[in-house]
Amino acid sequence: MRTLAVLLFVAALFPAPGADLALAQIPVPIAQPSVPIGQIPGATRPGVDVLLESPGLLQGRRIGLVTHAAGLTSSGDATSSALLRDNRFAVSALFAPEHGLAGTIPAGQPVPDTTGRVPVFSLYGTTRRPTPEMMAGVDVFVIDLQDVGARAYTFVSTMATVMQAAREASRPVVVLDRPNPLGGIQVDGPVLDPTYRSFIGMFPIPSVHGMTIGELAWMFNSSFDINADLTVVPMRGWTRRMVWEETGLPWVRPSPNIHTMQTPFYYAATGVLDGTNLSNGAGNAGPFEVVVSPWLDGSRLARRLNALGLPGVMFEPHAFVRTSGLVSGVRLNVTDPLRFRPATTAIYMLVEIKKQHPRHFQFVPRNGRYMFDLVWGTDKIRKDISRGAPAAAIVARWEPDLRRFQVLRNAFLLYP
């Protein structure tokens, strides 16, 4: 019913090109976001493009813009620059997520507040949600963040905390949608157990969710009790089977190690190795494309993994010299993005490595907790691997929860 209601709302409001939409004046139930415009055929246009064509949504309101360097128009202009120089918009404050407004601060490092033409408030420093003082000059929040499609990434959590703070302060929220770099087909991995809720996973969604940031905002708002006054501005011309190259949109890395438009596929498969004594190459050329260690037998591992016939990926032996010495392992090559299952691939890699190197492979605790459990959103994966469970059994364990999530997810999909 939610999906039907959205489609009917879009059809009722589909305007002539260039028409101005004052949608904030149209009453919409809090549990369901308004959708200002439908999709048309052609190159992908992100939500910010649609907003620039229909500025009435924000007319006369002081905007708190949550964005970063990867928030771009289809022409490659930063959303912050586009709105700041357009006199139809009144940006009163900028809010920066992890990695900062420029996207250059290393993972986990605090982001400082800065001053300039408008203040830039950090949402990854002493606070991770807007304070009343930050919101004093803000009438409406606009969020334009480029997610990578994997749960263990903080931008979606930043969006959720802004929505929560905005609800408490009676400020509306507008989310400008943009593509999921992994596409919108694959859903993979365990659904997060609330016991392992953290800033890299706040809500019960799987490791790979197959949703856009706008769709997630709608789901979080309706299903996970945020209940903000939410509007999602959808894209034009994007479909779920699209990978980034097909959108025609420019790529700017959303964080220092997500170098290219292909990197999110590798990040989703090897970023989840955090908390083990394996390296995924982060900080080196081709980050997340490798799994290496001083003790791995890359040739044997590649041969065994290729024999499994995992969908959409091949493996080749890989070795290089670090300052600490030689490391070896495998390099992943994603051959079919729409068939590739990152979380499933990670499980088969981990189980095979544990089988080949039982005395060397380790899960590494940090401050009394296993980071691995927070990344995966459960301790079951670590425990199953430790006791020698087959990869197929580990994957089968998460399937019932994944099917239930897909039923929920279907109600919030905005694109075919």
C-alpha positions in Angstrom: 0.0 0.0 0.0 2.8 2.4 0.8 4.4 1.9 -2.7 1.0 2.4 -4.4 0.4 5.6 -2.4 3.8 7.0 -3.5 3.2 6.2 -7.1 -0.2 7.8 -7.1 1.2 10.9 -5.4 3.9 11.2 -8.0 1.4 10.8 -10.8 -0.8 13.6 -9.3 2.1 16.0 -9.0 4.1 15.3 -12.2 4.7 18.8 -13.5 5.6 20.4 -16.8 9.4 20.9 -17.2 10.6 23.7 -15.1 7.4 24.0 -13.0 7.9 25.1 -9.4 6.7 22.8 -6.7 5.7 24.1 -3.3 5.2 20.6 -1.9 5.8 21.7 1.6 2.2 23.1 1.6 0.7 19.7 0.7 -0.3 17.6 3.7 1.3 14.2 3.7 1.2 11.6 6.5 4.4 11.7 8.6 4.9 7.9 8.0 5.2 8.5 4.3 7.5 11.0 2.5 6.2 13.3 -0.2 7.7 12.7 -3.6 8.0 15.9 -5.6 8.5 14.5 -9.1 8.4 11.3 -11.1 11.1 9.8 -13.3 11.6 10.4 -17.0 13.7 8.5 -19.5 17.3 9.7 -20.1 20.5 10.1 -18.2 20.4 9.8 -14.4 19.6 13.1 -12.7 20.2 13.0 -8.9 17.8 14.5 -6.5 19.7 17.8 -6.3 19.1 18.4 -10.0 15.4 17.9 -9.5 15.5 20.3 -6.5 17.3 23.0 -8.6 14.5 22.7 -11.2 11.8 22.9 -8.6 13.0 25.2 -5.8 9.6 26.0 -4.3 10.0 23.2 -1.9 12.6 25.3 0.1 11.5 28.8 -0.7 11.8 31.2 2.2 13.5 28.7 4.5 16.9 28.8 6.0 18.7 25.6 5.0 21.0 23.4 7.1 22.8 21.4 4.3 24.3 18.0 5.3 26.7 17.1 2.5 30.2 16.5 1.4 32.4 16.5 -1.7 30.6 13.6 -3.3 27.3 15.4 -3.2 27.3 16.6 -6.8 24.9 17.8 -9.5 24.9 15.8 -12.8 27.3 18.4 -14.2 29.8 17.9 -11.4 29.0 21.0 -9.4 29.1 20.5 -5.6 25.6 20.7 -4.1 26.9 23.1 -1.5 28.3 25.5 -4.2 25.2 25.2 -6.3 22.8 26.1 -3.5 25.1 28.8 -2.0 25.4 30.8 -5.2 21.7 30.4 -6.1 19.7 33.3 -4.6 16.6 31.1 -4.6 18.1 29.2 -1.7 19.2 30.4 1.7 21.9 28.1 3.1 22.5 29.2 6.7 24.8 26.3 7.8 26.7 23.3 6.4 27.0 20.0 8.3 29.9 17.6 7.6 29.8 13.8 8.1 32.7 11.5 8.7 35.7 12.4 6.5 34.7 16.1 6.5 33.2 18.4 3.9 36.1 17.7 1.5 36.0 13.9 2.1 39.8 13.8 3.0 39.9 13.1 6.7 40.9 9.5 7.5 38.4 7.0 8.7 37.5 7.3 12.4 39.3 10.7 12.8 37.2 13.6 14.3 36.1 16.3 11.9 36.5 19.8 13.2 34.0 22.7 13.0 35.1 25.5 10.6 33.9 29.0 9.8 33.6 30.8 6.5 30.8 32.3 4.4 28.5 30.0 6.5 29.5 27.9 9.5 30.4 24.3 8.9 29.4 22.1 11.9 30.9 18.7 12.4 28.6 15.7 12.8 31.6 13.4 13.4 33.5 15.1 16.3 32.3 16.0 19.8 28.7 15.2 18.6 27.2 13.1 15.9 23.9 14.8 15.8 22.9 18.5 15.4 22.7 20.3 18.7 20.1 23.0 19.5 22.8 25.6 19.1 23.6 24.3 15.6 20.0 24.3 14.7 19.2 27.8 15.9 19.5 29.4 12.4 18.0 26.4 10.5 14.4 26.0 9.3 14.8 22.9 7.3 17.5 20.2 6.9 18.6 19.1 3.4 20.7 15.9 3.2 22.8 15.1 0.1 25.2 12.3 0.9 26.7 9.7 -1.4 26.4 6.3 0.3 28.2 3.2 -0.9 25.5 0.6 -0.5 27.1 -1.3 2.4 25.7 -1.1 5.9 29.1 -0.7 7.6 29.5 2.9 6.5 28.6 5.9 8.6 26.7 8.3 6.2 23.4 6.5 6.6 23.7 6.8 10.4 24.5 10.5 10.1 21.3 10.9 8.0 19.3 9.0 10.7 20.7 11.0 13.6 19.9 14.3 11.7 16.3 13.0 11.1 16.0 12.2 14.8 17.3 15.6 15.9 15.1 17.3 13.4 12.0 15.5 14.6 12.7 16.5 18.2 13.2 20.1 17.1 10.2 20.2 14.8 12.3 20.8 11.7 11.4 19.1 8.4 14.0 17.1 6.5 14.5 16.8 2.7 16.7 14.0 1.5 18.1 14.4 -2.1 18.3 10.9 -3.5 21.3 9.6 -5.5 22.4 6.2 -6.9 23.5 3.2 -4.9 26.9 2.4 -6.5 26.2 -1.4 -6.0 22.9 -1.1 -7.9 19.5 -1.9 -6.5 19.3 -5.7 -7.1 21.5 -7.5 -4.6 20.5 -8.0 -1.0 23.1 -10.0 0.9 24.4 -10.7 4.4 23.0 -11.0 7.9 20.4 -8.5 9.1 21.8 -6.5 12.0 21.1 -7.8 15.5 20.1 -4.8 17.6 22.5 -6.0 20.3 25.3 -4.9 17.9 23.9 -1.5 17.0 26.6 1.1 16.5 27.3 4.1 14.3 28.3 1.7 11.5 24.9 0.0 11.8 22.0 1.5 13.6 19.0 -0.4 12.2 18.2 -4.0 11.3 19.2 -4.0 7.7 21.6 -6.5 6.0 25.2 -6.0 5.1 24.2 -5.2 1.5 20.7 -3.7 1.3 20.2 -2.8 -2.4 18.5 0.5 -1.5 19.2 4.2 -2.3 19.8 6.6 0.6 16.3 8.1 -0.1 14.7 4.8 0.1 16.5 4.0 3.4 15.4 7.4 4.8 11.8 6.5 4.0 12.2 3.0 5.6 13.9 4.3 8.7 11.3 7.0 9.2 8.3 4.7 8.8 9.5 1.4 10.2 12.1 2.3 12.8 10.2 5.0 14.7 12.0 8.2 13.6 8.7 9.9 12.4 10.3 13.0 11.1 8.6 15.4 8.7 10.3 13.8 5.7 10.4 14.6 2.0 12.4 12.5 -0.4 13.4 14.1 -3.7 13.9 11.1 -6.1 16.2 10.8 -9.0 15.2 10.8 -12.6 16.3 8.1 -15.0 17.8 5.6 -12.5 16.8 1.9 -12.4 17.8 -0.8 -10.0 20.0 -2.7 -12.6 22.2 0.3 -13.2 25.8 0.4 -12.1 27.5 3.7 -11.8 29.1 3.8 -15.3 25.6 3.6 -16.8 24.3 6.7 -14.9 26.6 9.2 -16.7 27.2 10.9 -13.4 30.7 12.1 -12.3 32.4 10.2 -9.5 34.1 11.8 -6.5 35.4 9.6 -3.8 33.0 9.8 -0.8 35.8 8.8 1.6 39.6 8.7 1.1 39.8 4.9 0.3 36.8 4.7 -2.0 38.8 5.6 -5.0 36.7 4.7 -8.0 33.2 3.9 -8.9 34.1 0.1 -8.7 35.6 0.3 -5.2 32.3 0.0 -3.4 31.9 -3.5 -4.7 35.2 -4.5 -3.2 34.6 -2.5 0.0 31.4 -4.5 0.6 33.3 -7.8 0.3 36.5 -7.0 2.2 35.7 -4.0 4.4 33.9 -6.6 6.5 37.3 -8.2 7.3 38.0 -5.5 9.8 38.6 -7.1 13.2 40.7 -9.9 11.8 44.5 -10.2 11.2 44.0 -10.0 7.4 44.6 -6.8 5.4 42.2 -5.6 2.6 44.8 -3.2 1.2 43.2 0.0 2.6 45.7 2.8 2.4 47.4 1.3 -0.6 46.8 1.4 -4.4 43.6 -0.5 -5.2 42.2 -0.5 -1.7 39.8 -3.3 -0.7 40.6 -5.3 -3.9 42.9 -7.7 -2.1 43.0 -10.0 0.9 46.7 -10.4 2.1 48.8 -11.4 5.0 52.4 -12.5 5.6 51.4 -16.1 6.0 48.7 -16.6 3.3 49.4 -19.0 0.4 47.9 -16.9 -2.4 48.2 -19.4 -5.2 46.5 -22.1 -3.2 43.8 -19.8 -1.9 43.0 -18.4 -5.4 42.8 -21.9 -6.8 40.4 -23.1 -4.2 38.1 -20.0 -4.3 37.9 -20.1 -8.1 36.9 -23.8 -7.9 33.9 -22.8 -5.8 32.4 -20.9 -8.7 31.2 -17.9 -6.7 28.9 -15.7 -8.8 30.3 -12.6 -10.4 33.9 -12.8 -9.1 37.3 -14.4 -9.9 40.5 -14.5 -7.8 44.1 -14.3 -8.7 47.2 -14.8 -6.6 48.7 -11.5 -5.4 51.8 -10.4 -3.5 53.7 -7.2 -2.8 56.3 -5.9 -0.4 55.5 -3.6 2.5 58.0 -2.0 4.8 57.3 -4.9 7.2 58.1 -7.4 4.5 56.3 -9.6 1.9 52.6 -10.1 2.0 50.6 -12.4 -0.2 47.1 -13.5 -0.8 44.5 -12.9 -3.5 43.2 -10.1 -5.6 39.4 -10.0 -6.3 38.1 -9.3 -9.8 34.4 -8.5 -10.0 33.3 -9.8 -13.4 29.5 -9.4 -13.1 28.4 -6.7 -10.7 24.7 -7.7 -10.8 25.5 -11.3 -9.8 28.3 -10.6 -7.3 27.3 -11.2 -3.7 29.8 -9.4 -1.5 28.8 -10.7 1.9 28.5 -14.3 0.7 31.9 -14.0 -1.0 33.5 -12.7 2.2 32.2 -15.7 4.1 33.6 -18.2 1.6 37.0 -16.4 1.7 37.1 -16.4 5.5 36.1 -20.0 5.9 38.7 -21.1 3.3 41.4 -19.0 4.9 40.6 -20.5 8.4 40.6 -24.0 6.9 44.0 -23.5 5.2 45.7 -21.5 8.1 43.9 -22.5 11.3 46.9 -21.6 13.5 47.5 -18.2 11.9 44.0 -16.7 11.2 42.6 -14.8 14.2 39.8 -12.5 15.2 41.3 -9.6 17.0 39.5 -8.0 20.0 39.6 -4.3 20.6 38.9 -2.8 24.0 37.2 -6.0 25.1 34.9 -6.2 22.0 35.2 -7.7 18.6 35.1 -5.0 15.9 34.3 -7.9 13.5 30.9 -8.4 15.3 30.0 -4.7 15.0 30.9 -4.7 11.3 28.7 -7.8 10.6 26.0 -6.8 13.1 26.1 -10.1 14.9 28.5 -12.4 16.8 27.2 -15.5 15.0 29.5 -15.2 12.0 32.6 -15.1 14.1 31.5 -18.0 16.3 30.5 -20.1 13.3 33.8 -19.5 11.5 35.7 -20.3 14.8 34.0 -23.6 15.2 34.6 -24.6 11.6 31.1 -24.3 10.2 30.8 -24.7 6.4 30.4 -21.5 4.5 27.1 -22.7 2.9 25.7 -23.3 6.4 26.7 -19.8 7.6 25.0 -18.2 4.6 21.9 -20.4 5.0 21.6 -19.2 8.6 20.9 -15.6 7.6 18.5 -16.4 4.7 15.2 -16.4 6.7 16.0 -12.9 8.2 17.0 -11.7 4.7 13.7 -12.9 3.2 11.8 -11.0 5.9 13.8 -7.9 5.3 13.1 -8.1 1.5 9.4 -8.1 2.2 9.8 -4.9 4.3 12.1 -3.4 1.7 9.7 -3.9 -1.2 7.3 -1.4 0.4 9.9 1.4 0.1 11.4 1.0 -3.3 11.0 4.1 -5.5 12.5 2.8 -8.7 11.9 -0.1 -11.1 
